[in-house]
């Protein structure tokens, strides 16, 4: 859930804008990325994992993925 700001969320080969007090569900096994749409204000969000067993080892983190505009040095985090 986005607490402050607007997140650009990439998953399932689509892009979504998620505003304050909004959220999205990302299916299991689908890689995703999150970007802050504002260069000035921070993005604050709450990440919630749902399942019978919640273990950090179930997450594969992917850092510094280049977006479709070839903007390098953006920090994205992916989950599988």
C-alpha positions in Angstrom: 0.0 0.0 0.0 1.3 3.4 -0.9 1.4 5.6 2.2 2.9 8.8 0.7 3.5 9.7 -3.0 2.8 7.8 -6.2 4.5 4.6 -7.2 5.0 3.3 -10.7 4.7 -0.5 -10.5 5.8 -2.8 -13.2 4.6 -6.4 -13.4 3.0 -8.8 -15.9 4.5 -6.7 -18.7 2.3 -3.7 -17.7 2.8 -0.5 -15.8 0.5 0.8 -13.1 0.4 4.1 -11.2 -0.6 3.5 -7.6 -1.5 6.6 -5.5 -1.8 7.3 -1.8 -4.0 4.8 0.1 -4.1 2.5 -2.9 -2.6 -0.9 -3.4 -2.2 -3.7 -5.9 -1.8 -7.5 -5.6 1.1 -9.1 -7.4 0.6 -12.8 -8.2 3.1 -15.3 -6.9 6.0 -15.9 -9.2 5.6 -12.7 -11.1 8.6 -10.4 -11.2 7.8 -6.8 -10.3 9.5 -3.4 -9.9 8.6 -0.2 -8.1 9.7 3.3 -9.0 9.1 6.6 -7.3 7.4 8.9 -9.8 8.6 12.1 -8.1 12.2 13.2 -8.1 11.6 15.6 -5.1 9.4 13.8 -2.6 10.0 10.4 -1.1 7.8 7.4 -1.8 6.7 5.6 1.3 4.9 2.3 1.1 4.0 -0.7 3.1 4.9 -4.1 1.6 2.7 -6.9 2.8 3.4 -10.6 2.2 0.6 -13.1 2.5 0.9 -16.8 2.9 1.1 -19.8 5.3 4.9 -19.4 5.6 6.5 -16.0 5.3 10.2 -16.4 4.8 12.7 -13.8 3.4 14.4 -16.7 1.5 11.3 -16.9 -0.8 12.1 -13.5 -2.3 14.6 -13.0 -5.0 15.7 -9.4 -5.0 16.7 -7.8 -8.3 18.4 -4.4 -8.1 19.1 -1.7 -10.7 16.9 -2.9 -13.5 16.9 -0.5 -16.5 13.4 0.7 -17.3 11.8 0.9 -20.7 13.2 4.5 -21.2 16.7 3.2 -20.5 17.0 5.3 -17.4 20.0 3.7 -15.7 20.7 4.1 -12.0 17.1 3.8 -10.9 16.6 1.5 -8.0 14.0 -1.1 -8.6 13.4 -4.1 -6.4 11.9 -7.3 -7.9 10.2 -10.2 -6.1 9.6 -13.7 -7.4 
